[in-house]
């Protein structure tokens, strides 16, 4: 019976120094790629979250303004020639009189100012209100009322916000959209608020119809 042939020497092979260096280099490259992808994912998540926050801010402001501006009243100042209508509409500011609920102003009629302020730190959407009394005969005093910041730093991605008004400039004119409302006899039929983001996209316009947009006076 022939015996099984066995090698005279058992040779044990391992990694050479060159192979070890190549392996470490490849591992380092893989780790760099993994961490780079992780950083990119975090930045993408932050960017998406910032966009979502801005959209939620605009949506909340839209809901608030739609609810409050619908309550605009055809109020007339009690002094002055012709008893002027208490409404002033500009591109970036609107003043009107409305009945605020108790949760905001304690109830009753208020002179209200809504303004988009531009400053070195960006844009702010500011709301002010002042209860009406016989001493309030224009919107001058409401500009000194405490402000409520509806949106501030959240508007960093917003490029512009503007207001426009739909109605008749005169009794015989056809209703059109205007950047400024100067009628002393009637409220605008519609108030439109437009938002444009810094990336060039637009928020869908939202339009408010004052419930008492008529020539009636209080």
C-alpha positions, 0 to 999 in steps of 0.5 A: 500500500502506497503512502499518501505523498505530503509536501516537505514544507508547509508554506504559509502565505500572507499579505505583502506590505504593498497589498496592505497599503493598496487595501488601506488606500481603497478603504480610505477612498470608499470612506470618503465617498460614503461620507461625501454622500452622507453630507450631500444627503444631509444638505439635500434634506435641509434644503427640502425642509427649508422649502417645506417650512417656507411653503407652510409659512405662506400657507399659514399666512394665506389662511390668516389673511383670507379669514381676516381680510374677508371681514373688511367693512365699508366704514367711513370716517365720521369727520371730513368732507364727504366722510371718506371711506376707510380703505387704502390699498397700495402695492405693499400695504393695505389699510382697512377696517374690520371686525376682529374676533375676540381671540385677536383683538377683543372684538369690535371694529379695528383699524388695521394695517398690513404691510410688507417691510423690506430692510437689510435683514430681508422681508417681514410681513407685519400686521397692526390693529387699533380699536376704533374710537371717536378720536381715530379719524384716519390710519395715522395712529395705527402705524404706531400700534404694536406690530405682529410679525406674521412672517419674518425669517421664514420669508428668506426664500421669498423674492417679492410679495405684492397686493392688487385690487379689482374693481371700478375706478369710477362709476362708469368704468369697467372693473380692472386690476390695479396696484393702488386703490384710491376710491373714496366711495367703495371697497374693491370687489377683490383683493389679490395677494401674489408671492414669488420665490427667489428661485423664480417660482410663484405661489398660486395667487390667492384672492379675497372677496370682502363680504361687504364690498359695497357702497354702503356706509356704517 
